[in-house]
Each structure stands twice: as structure tokens, then as C-alpha cells.
Amino acid sequence: MAETMTLWRPTGPEELDLVRASGWKAWPPRLPDQSIFYPVLNEQYAIMIARDWNVPASGVGYVTRFDADRDSRPVTRSGRQAGATSLSCGCWPRISTKFNQHIVGQIEVVHEFRPDSRPTG
């Protein structure tokens, strides 16, 4: 069995609806206003993005969690591989069937933020 790593993805309602439609198994192709797919390795960083960016942009922000094979980790823009202690995992210019095949289990929502949400942490 391949070794996995947990990734966190802050997201808005439109993207989450597409994940739900996949049966919580896959990330959709990038939406028109999204140039990259950028999961992170740190839950608190994902919370900050969902609360501070997604809520003002779309009225609600979600933090999702999913496991992926460690082999799915991309090379970052600087050409170095993202390590387990960094905040970001790197970015994919587009989501492909190949990436989604590396997801182990289901994508799950672990936090939801709205304008009236209390700060966490």
C-alpha cells in the first residue's frame, strides 16, 4: 500500500458543489477564475484562507481534507519539491484524471465559515 499524506483545500461553494457531484472522490477542472489548484499541508493555513478569502468572495468558505499518495506531490514553481513541513504542497496548473486517481478515500468538509462565524484558533 502506498504511503499517503493529508492535504487541505480551502474552497468556495461552486467548487464544493462539483466535488459533491463527484461523490466526494475528485476535484473538478479549474473554474474560470482559478488559475491553479493549490492544496496546503497545514490545517490552520487552510482555515485562514477559507475564512479570510473565500467568505468575502462568495459568502461562505469551506476547508476540505483528503489523503493522496505521496507520489502525487508536484514540483513547486521554484523547482523544489514541497516538503512535509512547508505550508503549501505546490500547485497544479490544472486538475487531471491522473491527479484524482491519487486521492485515497473521500474528500471531506471539516470546517465551514460564514460572515458571522466566530474566529478559530
MMTF fields as JSON, N, C-alpha, C and O atoms, coordinates in Angstrom:
{
  "mmtfVersion": "1.0.0",
  "mmtfProducer": "UNKNOWN",
  "numBonds": 483,
  "numAtoms": 484,
  "numGroups": 121,
  "numChains": 1,
  "numModels": 1,
  "chainsPerModel": [1],
  "groupsPerChain": [121],
  "chainIdList": ["A"],
  "bondAtomList": [4, 2, 8, 6, 12, 10, 16, 14, 20, 18, 24, 22, 28, 26, 32, 30, 36, 34, 40, 38, 44, 42, 48, 46, 52, 50, 56, 54, 60, 58, 64, 62, 68, 66, 72, 70, 76, 74, 80, 78, 84, 82, 88, 86, 92, 90, 96, 94, 100, 98, 104, 102, 108, 106, 112, 110, 116, 114, 120, 118, 124, 122, 128, 126, 132, 130, 136, 134, 140, 138, 144, 142, 148, 146, 152, 150, 156, 154, 160, 158, 164, 162, 168, 166, 172, 170, 176, 174, 180, 178, 184, 182, 188, 186, 192, 190, 196, 194, 200, 198, 204, 202, 208, 206, 212, 210, 216, 214, 220, 218, 224, 222, 228, 226, 232, 230, 236, 234, 240, 238, 244, 242, 248, 246, 252, 250, 256, 254, 260, 258, 264, 262, 268, 266, 272, 270, 276, 274, 280, 278, 284, 282, 288, 286, 292, 290, 296, 294, 300, 298, 304, 302, 308, 306, 312, 310, 316, 314, 320, 318, 324, 322, 328, 326, 332, 330, 336, 334, 340, 338, 344, 342, 348, 346, 352, 350, 356, 354, 360, 358, 364, 362, 368, 366, 372, 370, 376, 374, 380, 378, 384, 382, 388, 386, 392, 390, 396, 394, 400, 398, 404, 402, 408, 406, 412, 410, 416, 414, 420, 418, 424, 422, 428, 426, 432, 430, 436, 434, 440, 438, 444, 442, 448, 446, 452, 450, 456, 454, 460, 458, 464, 462, 468, 466, 472, 470, 476, 474, 480, 478],
  "bondOrderList": [1, 1, 1, 1, 1, 1, 1, 1, 1, 1, 1, 1, 1, 1, 1, 1, 1, 1, 1, 1, 1, 1, 1, 1, 1, 1, 1, 1, 1, 1, 1, 1, 1, 1, 1, 1, 1, 1, 1, 1, 1, 1, 1, 1, 1, 1, 1, 1, 1, 1, 1, 1, 1, 1, 1, 1, 1, 1, 1, 1, 1, 1, 1, 1, 1, 1, 1, 1, 1, 1, 1, 1, 1, 1, 1, 1, 1, 1, 1, 1, 1, 1, 1, 1, 1, 1, 1, 1, 1, 1, 1, 1, 1, 1, 1, 1, 1, 1, 1, 1, 1, 1, 1, 1, 1, 1, 1, 1, 1, 1, 1, 1, 1, 1, 1, 1, 1, 1, 1, 1],
  "groupList": [{"groupName": "MET", "atomNameList": ["N", "CA", "C", "O"], "elementList": ["N", "C", "C", "O"], "formalChargeList": [0, 0, 0, 0], "bondAtomList": [1, 0, 2, 1, 3, 2], "bondOrderList": [1, 1, 2], "singleLetterCode": "M", "chemCompType": "L-PEPTIDE LINKING"}, {"groupName": "ALA", "atomNameList": ["N", "CA", "C", "O"], "elementList": ["N", "C", "C", "O"], "formalChargeList": [0, 0, 0, 0], "bondAtomList": [1, 0, 2, 1, 3, 2], "bondOrderList": [1, 1, 2], "singleLetterCode": "A", "chemCompType": "L-PEPTIDE LINKING"}, {"groupName": "GLU", "atomNameList": ["N", "CA", "C", "O"], "elementList": ["N", "C", "C", "O"], "formalChargeList": [0, 0, 0, 0], "bondAtomList": [1, 0, 2, 1, 3, 2], "bondOrderList": [1, 1, 2], "singleLetterCode": "E", "chemCompType": "L-PEPTIDE LINKING"}, {"groupName": "THR", "atomNameList": ["N", "CA", "C", "O"], "elementList": ["N", "C", "C", "O"], "formalChargeList": [0, 0, 0, 0], "bondAtomList": [1, 0, 2, 1, 3, 2], "bondOrderList": [1, 1, 2], "singleLetterCode": "T", "chemCompType": "L-PEPTIDE LINKING"}, {"groupName": "LEU", "atomNameList": ["N", "CA", "C", "O"], "elementList": ["N", "C", "C", "O"], "formalChargeList": [0, 0, 0, 0], "bondAtomList": [1, 0, 2, 1, 3, 2], "bondOrderList": [1, 1, 2], "singleLetterCode": "L", "chemCompType": "L-PEPTIDE LINKING"}, {"groupName": "TRP", "atomNameList": ["N", "CA", "C", "O"], "elementList": ["N", "C", "C", "O"], "formalChargeList": [0, 0, 0, 0], "bondAtomList": [1, 0, 2, 1, 3, 2], "bondOrderList": [1, 1, 2], "singleLetterCode": "W", "chemCompType": "L-PEPTIDE LINKING"}, {"groupName": "ARG", "atomNameList": ["N", "CA", "C", "O"], "elementList": ["N", "C", "C", "O"], "formalChargeList": [0, 0, 0, 0], "bondAtomList": [1, 0, 2, 1, 3, 2], "bondOrderList": [1, 1, 2], "singleLetterCode": "R", "chemCompType": "L-PEPTIDE LINKING"}, {"groupName": "PRO", "atomNameList": ["N", "CA", "C", "O"], "elementList": ["N", "C", "C", "O"], "formalChargeList": [0, 0, 0, 0], "bondAtomList": [1, 0, 2, 1, 3, 2], "bondOrderList": [1, 1, 2], "singleLetterCode": "P", "chemCompType": "L-PEPTIDE LINKING"}, {"groupName": "GLY", "atomNameList": ["N", "CA", "C", "O"], "elementList": ["N", "C", "C", "O"], "formalChargeList": [0, 0, 0, 0], "bondAtomList": [1, 0, 2, 1, 3, 2], "bondOrderList": [1, 1, 2], "singleLetterCode": "G", "chemCompType": "PEPTIDE LINKING"}, {"groupName": "ASP", "atomNameList": ["N", "CA", "C", "O"], "elementList": ["N", "C", "C", "O"], "formalChargeList": [0, 0, 0, 0], "bondAtomList": [1, 0, 2, 1, 3, 2], "bondOrderList": [1, 1, 2], "singleLetterCode": "D", "chemCompType": "L-PEPTIDE LINKING"}, {"groupName": "VAL", "atomNameList": ["N", "CA", "C", "O"], "elementList": ["N", "C", "C", "O"], "formalChargeList": [0, 0, 0, 0], "bondAtomList": [1, 0, 2, 1, 3, 2], "bondOrderList": [1, 1, 2], "singleLetterCode": "V", "chemCompType": "L-PEPTIDE LINKING"}, {"groupName": "SER", "atomNameList": ["N", "CA", "C", "O"], "elementList": ["N", "C", "C", "O"], "formalChargeList": [0, 0, 0, 0], "bondAtomList": [1, 0, 2, 1, 3, 2], "bondOrderList": [1, 1, 2], "singleLetterCode": "S", "chemCompType": "L-PEPTIDE LINKING"}, {"groupName": "LYS", "atomNameList": ["N", "CA", "C", "O"], "elementList": ["N", "C", "C", "O"], "formalChargeList": [0, 0, 0, 0], "bondAtomList": [1, 0, 2, 1, 3, 2], "bondOrderList": [1, 1, 2], "singleLetterCode": "K", "chemCompType": "L-PEPTIDE LINKING"}, {"groupName": "GLN", "atomNameList": ["N", "CA", "C", "O"], "elementList": ["N", "C", "C", "O"], "formalChargeList": [0, 0, 0, 0], "bondAtomList": [1, 0, 2, 1, 3, 2], "bondOrderList": [1, 1, 2], "singleLetterCode": "Q", "chemCompType": "L-PEPTIDE LINKING"}, {"groupName": "ILE", "atomNameList": ["N", "CA", "C", "O"], "elementList": ["N", "C", "C", "O"], "formalChargeList": [0, 0, 0, 0], "bondAtomList": [1, 0, 2, 1, 3, 2], "bondOrderList": [1, 1, 2], "singleLetterCode": "I", "chemCompType": "L-PEPTIDE LINKING"}, {"groupName": "PHE", "atomNameList": ["N", "CA", "C", "O"], "elementList": ["N", "C", "C", "O"], "formalChargeList": [0, 0, 0, 0], "bondAtomList": [1, 0, 2, 1, 3, 2], "bondOrderList": [1, 1, 2], "singleLetterCode": "F", "chemCompType": "L-PEPTIDE LINKING"}, {"groupName": "TYR", "atomNameList": ["N", "CA", "C", "O"], "elementList": ["N", "C", "C", "O"], "formalChargeList": [0, 0, 0, 0], "bondAtomList": [1, 0, 2, 1, 3, 2], "bondOrderList": [1, 1, 2], "singleLetterCode": "Y", "chemCompType": "L-PEPTIDE LINKING"}, {"groupName": "ASN", "atomNameList": ["N", "CA", "C", "O"], "elementList": ["N", "C", "C", "O"], "formalChargeList": [0, 0, 0, 0], "bondAtomList": [1, 0, 2, 1, 3, 2], "bondOrderList": [1, 1, 2], "singleLetterCode": "N", "chemCompType": "L-PEPTIDE LINKING"}, {"groupName": "CYS", "atomNameList": ["N", "CA", "C", "O"], "elementList": ["N", "C", "C", "O"], "formalChargeList": [0, 0, 0, 0], "bondAtomList": [1, 0, 2, 1, 3, 2], "bondOrderList": [1, 1, 2], "singleLetterCode": "C", "chemCompType": "L-PEPTIDE LINKING"}, {"groupName": "HIS", "atomNameList": ["N", "CA", "C", "O"], "elementList": ["N", "C", "C", "O"], "formalChargeList": [0, 0, 0, 0], "bondAtomList": [1, 0, 2, 1, 3, 2], "bondOrderList": [1, 1, 2], "singleLetterCode": "H", "chemCompType": "L-PEPTIDE LINKING"}],
  "groupTypeList": [0, 1, 2, 3, 0, 3, 4, 5, 6, 7, 3, 8, 7, 2, 2, 4, 9, 4, 10, 6, 1, 11, 8, 5, 12, 1, 5, 7, 7, 6, 4, 7, 9, 13, 11, 14, 15, 16, 7, 10, 4, 17, 2, 13, 16, 1, 14, 0, 14, 1, 6, 9, 5, 17, 10, 7, 1, 11, 8, 10, 8, 16, 10, 3, 6, 15, 9, 1, 9, 6, 9, 11, 6, 7, 10, 3, 6, 11, 8, 6, 13, 1, 8, 1, 3, 11, 4, 11, 18, 8, 18, 5, 7, 6, 14, 11, 3, 12, 15, 17, 13, 19, 14, 10, 8, 13, 14, 2, 10, 10, 19, 2, 15, 6, 7, 9, 11, 6, 7, 3, 8],
  "groupIdList": [1, 2, 3, 4, 5, 6, 7, 8, 9, 10, 11, 12, 13, 14, 15, 16, 17, 18, 19, 20, 21, 22, 23, 24, 25, 26, 27, 28, 29, 30, 31, 32, 33, 34, 35, 36, 37, 38, 39, 40, 41, 42, 43, 44, 45, 46, 47, 48, 49, 50, 51, 52, 53, 54, 55, 56, 57, 58, 59, 60, 61, 62, 63, 64, 65, 66, 67, 68, 69, 70, 71, 72, 73, 74, 75, 76, 77, 78, 79, 80, 81, 82, 83, 84, 85, 86, 87, 88, 89, 90, 91, 92, 93, 94, 95, 96, 97, 98, 99, 100, 101, 102, 103, 104, 105, 106, 107, 108, 109, 110, 111, 112, 113, 114, 115, 116, 117, 118, 119, 120, 121],
  "secStructList": [7, 7, 7, 3, 3, 3, 3, 3, 3, 3, 3, 7, 2, 2, 2, 2, 2, 2, 2, 2, 2, 6, 6, 1, 1, 7, 7, 7, 1, 7, 7, 6, 6, 7, 7, 7, 5, 7, 7, 5, 1, 7, 2, 2, 2, 2, 2, 2, 2, 0, 0, 0, 0, 0, 2, 2, 2, 2, 1, 7, 3, 3, 3, 3, 3, 3, 3, 3, 3, 4, 4, 4, 7, 7, 5, 7, 6, 6, 1, 1, 5, 7, 7, 6, 6, 1, 1, 5, 7, 7, 7, 5, 1, 1, 7, 7, 2, 2, 2, 2, 6, 6, 3, 3, 3, 3, 3, 3, 3, 3, 3, 3, 3, 7, 6, 6, 7, 7, 7, 7, 7],
  "xCoordList": [0.847, 0.0, 0.889, 1.865, 0.545, 1.324, 1.18, 0.134, 2.238, 2.198, 1.392, 1.515, 0.562, -0.286, 0.095, 0.792, -0.383, -0.247, -1.592, -2.364, -1.874, -3.127, -2.944, -1.982, -3.868, -3.871, -5.155, -6.186, -5.077, -6.202, -6.451, -5.506, -7.713, -8.05, -9.156, -10.293, -8.828, -9.882, -10.64, -10.037, -11.956, -12.749, -14.045, -14.488, -14.62, -15.902, -17.028, -16.792, -18.265, -19.431, -19.509, -19.959, -19.087, -19.19, -18.299, -18.735, -17.064, -16.152, -16.631, -16.56, -17.119, -17.59, -18.781, -18.889, -19.669, -20.787, -20.282, -20.867, -19.205, -18.65, -17.971, -18.029, -17.337, -16.741, -17.862, -17.758, -18.925, -20.085, -20.645, -20.974, -20.752, -21.283, -20.406, -20.884, -19.14, -18.227, -18.362, -17.678, -19.238, -19.332, -18.219, -17.844, -17.686, -16.606, -15.311, -14.514, -15.108, -13.949, -12.958, -11.836, -13.334, -12.468, -12.616, -13.67, -11.522, -11.536, -11.892, -11.43, -12.711, -13.114, -11.997, -11.043, -12.13, -11.202, -11.305, -12.325, -10.283, -10.263, -11.442, -11.817, -12.016, -13.08, -12.45, -11.242, -13.24, -12.66, -11.799, -10.82, -12.141, -11.373, -10.239, -9.619, -9.967, -8.908, -7.811, -8.041, -6.627, -5.539, -4.803, -4.206, -4.841, -4.112, -4.92, -5.853, -4.551, -5.089, -3.998, -2.886, -4.302, -3.276, -3.682, -4.151, -3.513, -3.777, -2.648, -1.545, -2.914, -1.9, -1.722, -2.563, -0.622, -0.281, -0.611, -0.338, -1.191, -1.417, -2.876, -3.356, -3.576, -4.999, -5.234, -6.176, -4.418, -4.625, -4.484, -5.201, -3.562, -3.392, -4.636, -5.092, -5.176, -6.399, -7.575, -8.395, -7.654, -8.71, -8.606, -9.61, -7.402, -7.202, -7.663, -8.331, -7.311, -7.694, -9.215, -9.824, -9.819, -11.275, -12.012, -12.963, -11.574, -12.252, -11.98, -12.898, -10.722, -10.342, -10.477, -10.583, -10.476, -10.56, -11.885, -12.574, -12.248, -13.45, -14.727, -15.644, -14.808, -16.026, -16.292, -17.409, -15.331, -15.619, -15.937, -16.73, -15.321, -15.518, -16.851, -17.458, -17.315, -18.518, -19.537, -20.541, -19.296, -20.256, -20.097, -20.697, -19.297, -19.043, -17.685, -17.295, -16.991, -15.711, -15.67, -16.13, -15.125, -15.022, -13.561, -12.755, -13.242, -11.943, -12.229, -13.01, -11.59, -11.727, -10.422, -9.352, -10.546, -9.373, -9.464, -10.537, -8.309, -8.264, -6.856, -5.888, -6.763, -5.468, -5.112, -5.98, -3.828, -3.335, -2.042, -1.311, -1.773, -0.488, 0.633, 0.546, 1.667, 2.81, 3.417, 4.011, 3.28, 3.82, 3.116, 3.626, 1.965, 1.217, 1.733, 1.307, 2.641, 3.127, 3.866, 4.774, 3.495, 4.119, 5.404, 5.742, 6.086, 7.234, 6.704, 5.851, 7.194, 6.716, 7.303, 8.178, 6.828, 7.308, 8.814, 9.453, 9.379, 10.807, 11.646, 12.874, 10.977, 11.705, 12.062, 12.635, 11.737, 11.992, 10.716, 9.617, 10.868, 9.666, 9.218, 10.04, 7.912, 7.372, 7.569, 7.217, 8.121, 8.376, 7.225, 6.305, 7.278, 6.193, 6.001, 4.931, 7.001, 6.857, 6.448, 6.17, 6.403, 6.034, 4.517, 3.768, 4.082, 2.657, 1.941, 0.795, 2.597, 1.94, 2.53, 3.687, 1.717, 2.128, 2.63, 3.107, 2.539, 2.842, 1.543, 0.477, 1.616, 0.392, 0.357, 1.387, -0.841, -1.077, -1.738, -2.704, -1.251, -1.912, -3.3, -4.134, -3.567, -4.908, -5.046, -4.057, -6.266, -6.535, -6.783, -7.512, -6.173, -6.347, -6.883, -6.864, -7.349, -7.787, -6.647, -6.869, -5.426, -4.262, -4.111, -3.861, -4.258, -4.159, -5.261, -4.993, -6.491, -7.615, -7.473, -8.021, -6.759, -6.52, -5.631, -5.605, -4.906, -4.031, -4.772, -4.208, -6.026, -6.798, -7.176, -7.678, -6.92, -7.221, -8.424, -8.352, -9.512, -10.714, -11.504, -11.477, -12.212, -13.087, -12.572, -11.829, -12.982, -12.747, -13.824, -14.999, -13.444, -14.442, -14.349, -13.265, -15.493, -15.549, -15.322, -16.016, -14.339, -14.044, -14.321, -14.399, -14.47, -14.816, -15.67, -15.514, -16.57, -17.396, -17.39, -17.569, -17.185, -17.164, -18.14, -18.247, -18.84, -19.764, -19.429, -18.648, -20.002, -19.648, -19.826, -19.118, -20.763, -20.999, -20.244, -20.473, -19.35, -18.574, -17.624, -17.05, -17.472, -16.503, -15.117, -14.954, -14.101, -12.728, -12.329, -12.758, -11.505, -10.984, -9.542, -8.884, -9.069, -7.658, -7.377, -6.223],
  "yCoordList": [-1.186, 0.0, 1.245, 1.318, 2.218, 3.445, 4.305, 4.315, 5.019, 5.955, 7.175, 7.64, 7.699, 8.843, 10.055, 9.951, 11.198, 12.44, 13.127, 13.004, 13.854, 14.59, 15.97, 16.671, 16.354, 17.677, 18.392, 17.762, 19.701, 20.566, 21.49, 21.984, 21.725, 22.606, 23.56, 23.137, 24.86, 25.848, 26.028, 26.075, 26.128, 26.214, 26.975, 27.158, 27.401, 28.087, 27.158, 25.989, 27.672, 26.821, 26.231, 25.096, 26.966, 26.464, 25.238, 24.233, 25.327, 24.185, 23.016, 21.86, 23.321, 22.257, 21.506, 20.29, 22.214, 21.545, 20.529, 19.456, 20.862, 19.948, 18.746, 17.633, 18.965, 17.844, 16.921, 15.699, 17.507, 16.715, 15.882, 14.71, 16.486, 15.781, 14.6, 13.662, 14.643, 13.526, 12.383, 11.367, 12.543, 11.548, 11.71, 10.756, 12.943, 13.272, 12.535, 12.227, 12.256, 11.466, 12.232, 11.763, 13.401, 14.063, 15.578, 16.119, 16.236, 17.684, 17.99, 17.302, 19.019, 19.37, 20.138, 20.591, 20.276, 21.171, 22.567, 22.911, 23.354, 24.714, 25.511, 25.418, 26.292, 27.219, 28.396, 28.605, 29.172, 30.259, 31.247, 31.765, 31.516, 32.486, 31.846, 32.517, 30.576, 29.868, 29.462, 28.666, 30.008, 29.672, 28.402, 27.733, 28.063, 26.888, 26.151, 26.701, 24.919, 24.123, 24.09, 23.635, 24.566, 24.808, 24.226, 24.962, 22.912, 22.355, 22.727, 23.051, 22.684, 23.016, 21.862, 20.967, 21.898, 20.839, 21.201, 20.419, 22.368, 22.862, 23.277, 24.145, 22.671, 22.956, 24.423, 25.031, 24.994, 26.384, 27.362, 28.36, 27.071, 27.905, 27.801, 28.807, 26.604, 26.409, 27.148, 27.738, 27.115, 27.842, 29.336, 29.989, 29.872, 31.3, 31.68, 32.698, 30.873, 31.18, 31.098, 31.989, 30.04, 29.889, 31.037, 31.583, 31.399, 32.445, 33.832, 34.646, 34.113, 35.468, 35.748, 36.911, 34.728, 34.937, 34.43, 35.161, 33.178, 32.608, 33.264, 33.507, 33.553, 34.166, 35.526, 35.745, 36.444, 37.719, 37.565, 38.328, 36.585, 36.416, 35.764, 36.099, 34.824, 34.079, 33.89, 33.205, 34.484, 34.398, 33.185, 33.122, 32.221, 31.028, 30.457, 30.524, 29.908, 29.257, 27.913, 27.768, 26.943, 25.589, 25.16, 25.573, 24.329, 23.664, 22.187, 21.577, 21.627, 20.209, 19.508, 20.115, 18.22, 17.4, 16.142, 15.568, 15.728, 14.479, 13.913, 14.635, 12.625, 11.952, 11.65, 11.348, 11.735, 11.431, 10.646, 10.781, 9.832, 9.133, 10.163, 11.217, 9.867, 10.789, 10.992, 12.038, 10.023, 10.138, 11.209, 11.604, 11.686, 12.689, 14.101, 15.032, 14.274, 15.613, 16.238, 15.619, 17.438, 18.072, 18.815, 18.99, 19.233, 20.118, 21.534, 21.914, 22.321, 23.691, 24.583, 24.156, 25.8, 26.738, 26.976, 27.228, 26.9, 27.154, 25.958, 26.037, 24.844, 23.675, 22.714, 21.656, 23.06, 22.155, 21.432, 21.951, 20.239, 19.512, 20.039, 20.279, 20.216, 20.715, 19.654, 18.491, 20.046, 19.106, 19.028, 19.845, 18.063, 17.802, 18.933, 19.034, 19.784, 20.847, 22.176, 23.13, 22.269, 23.534, 23.727, 22.768, 24.958, 25.245, 24.813, 24.368, 24.936, 24.575, 23.296, 22.952, 22.622, 21.366, 21.602, 20.668, 22.788, 23.052, 23.306, 23.321, 23.5, 23.793, 23.039, 22.727, 22.762, 22.123, 23.16, 23.797, 23.349, 24.316, 23.863, 24.693, 22.577, 22.061, 20.729, 20.063, 20.364, 19.075, 18.085, 18.364, 16.939, 15.919, 14.644, 14.471, 13.779, 12.472, 11.789, 11.089, 11.993, 11.365, 11.814, 10.981, 13.114, 13.572, 12.948, 12.421, 13.004, 12.482, 10.992, 10.512, 10.258, 8.841, 8.626, 7.526, 9.65, 9.549, 9.824, 9.625, 10.278, 10.532, 9.191, 8.288, 9.091, 7.874, 8.16, 9.04, 7.444, 7.689, 8.844, 9.1, 9.544, 10.62, 11.985, 12.104, 12.992, 14.383, 14.727, 14.435, 15.337, 15.665, 17.123, 17.706, 17.704, 19.069, 18.983, 18.247, 19.745, 19.713, 21.037, 21.078, 22.125, 23.432, 24.201, 24.058, 25.015, 25.907, 27.277, 27.389, 28.31, 29.677, 30.546, 30.446, 31.39, 32.365, 33.725, 33.791, 34.803, 36.119, 36.256, 37.032, 35.509, 35.612, 34.553, 34.415, 33.803, 32.771, 33.409, 34.468, 32.757, 33.219, 32.807, 31.739, 33.629, 33.263, 31.96, 31.685, 31.178, 29.955, 30.195, 31.122, 29.337, 29.401, 30.286, 30.416],
  "zCoordList": [0.0, 0.0, 0.0, 0.747, -0.841, -0.954, 0.296, 0.944, 0.618, 1.742, 1.318, 0.185, 2.23, 1.903, 2.739, 3.747, 2.29, 3.044, 3.046, 2.095, 4.118, 4.231, 3.637, 3.951, 2.779, 2.169, 2.562, 2.801, 2.625, 2.987, 1.81, 1.194, 1.495, 0.382, 0.805, 1.013, 0.937, 1.165, -0.149, -1.221, -0.057, -1.286, -1.047, 0.087, -2.123, -2.063, -2.47, -2.773, -2.479, -2.721, -4.127, -4.288, -5.134, -6.509, -6.711, -7.271, -6.256, -6.377, -5.512, -5.93, -4.306, -3.427, -4.035, -3.875, -4.725, -5.391, -6.422, -6.571, -7.127, -8.121, -7.458, -7.981, -6.322, -5.567, -5.087, -5.197, -4.557, -4.1, -5.253, -5.071, -6.439, -7.611, -8.021, -8.659, -7.662, -7.976, -6.974, -7.095, -5.989, -4.926, -3.909, -3.226, -3.809, -2.864, -3.205, -2.319, -4.494, -4.924, -5.789, -5.981, -6.322, -7.296, -7.256, -6.92, -7.611, -7.784, -9.222, -10.132, -9.447, -10.815, -11.522, -10.889, -12.844, -13.557, -12.957, -12.36, -13.106, -12.562, -13.072, -14.241, -12.186, -12.553, -13.299, -13.193, -14.052, -14.849, -14.065, -14.603, -12.811, -12.026, -11.213, -10.388, -11.434, -10.702, -11.675, -12.585, -11.48, -12.394, -11.982, -12.825, -10.689, -10.212, -9.15, -8.565, -8.917, -7.816, -6.759, -7.029, -5.559, -4.552, -3.205, -2.337, -3.012, -1.683, -0.727, -1.167, 0.564, 1.56, 2.536, 2.62, 3.267, 4.215, 5.652, 6.563, 5.868, 7.219, 7.377, 6.647, 8.312, 8.519, 8.884, 8.375, 9.736, 10.154, 8.987, 8.917, 8.075, 6.89, 5.995, 5.451, 5.845, 5.058, 5.694, 4.991, 7.014, 7.731, 7.453, 7.17, 7.533, 7.283, 5.875, 5.695, 4.886, 3.503, 3.336, 2.744, 3.852, 3.725, 4.397, 3.839, 5.591, 6.377, 5.808, 5.703, 5.436, 5.045, 3.554, 3.164, 2.714, 1.267, 0.703, -0.009, 1.017, 0.425, 0.933, 0.147, 2.225, 2.764, 2.112, 1.643, 2.057, 1.398, -0.095, -0.646, -0.74, -2.184, -2.533, -3.55, -1.686, -2.073, -0.951, -1.146, 0.219, 1.309, 2.201, 3.273, 1.775, 2.577, 2.162, 0.996, 3.121, 2.856, 3.544, 4.676, 2.866, 3.406, 3.44, 2.607, 4.414, 4.439, 4.223, 4.953, 3.215, 2.948, 3.297, 3.332, 3.552, 3.868, 3.011, 2.829, 2.489, 1.745, 1.812, 2.049, 1.601, 1.573, 0.128, -0.691, -0.171, -1.511, -1.383, -0.402, -2.38, -2.419, -2.36, -2.991, -1.619, -1.577, -2.959, -3.221, -3.835, -5.192, -6.014, -7.063, -5.569, -6.33, -6.097, -6.779, -5.149, -4.795, -5.973, -6.527, -6.359, -7.524, -7.165, -5.994, -8.184, -8.003, -7.934, -8.736, -6.991, -6.833, -7.922, -8.675, -8.003, -9.024, -8.944, -9.965, -7.755, -7.615, -8.049, -8.088, -8.377, -8.832, -7.717, -7.977, -6.48, -5.355, -5.019, -5.215, -4.516, -4.112, -2.753, -1.869, -2.594, -1.33, -0.251, -0.448, 0.862, 1.939, 2.92, 2.878, 3.787, 4.729, 5.731, 6.331, 5.93, 6.909, 6.279, 7.006, 4.959, 4.336, 4.39, 4.575, 4.23, 4.275, 3.019, 3.08, 1.878, 0.632, 0.059, 0.3, -0.686, -1.297, -2.706, -3.35, -3.185, -4.578, -5.307, -4.692, -6.581, -7.302, -8.616, -9.212, -9.041, -10.315, -11.214, -10.795, -12.432, -13.309, -13.713, -14.077, -13.657, -13.933, -13.211, -12.907, -12.949, -12.322, -13.438, -14.389, -13.309, -14.332, -13.703, -12.484, -14.546, -14.071, -13.337, -12.35, -13.819, -13.189, -11.735, -10.864, -11.454, -10.064, -9.22, -8.141, -9.699, -8.934, -8.642, -7.65, -9.47, -9.221, -8.0, -7.448, -7.571, -6.399, -5.092, -4.016, -5.164, -3.949, -3.324, -3.993, -2.026, -1.281, -0.387, 0.47, -0.567, 0.221, -0.349, -1.553, 0.532, 0.098, 0.542, 1.516, -0.187, 0.186, 1.206, 0.985, 2.309, 3.329, 3.75, 3.776, 4.077, 4.596, 6.101, 6.802, 6.593, 8.026, 8.729, 9.956, 7.965, 8.541, 7.542, 6.329, 8.07, 7.258, 7.925, 9.138, 7.126, 7.641, 6.858, 5.635, 7.585, 7.015, 7.632, 8.581, 7.113, 7.655, 9.171, 9.813, 9.735, 11.182, 11.98, 13.181, 11.339, 12.049, 13.046, 12.793, 14.165, 15.155, 14.72, 14.13, 14.996, 14.647, 15.356, 16.477, 14.676, 15.276, 15.688, 15.215, 16.58, 16.968, 18.056, 18.464]
}
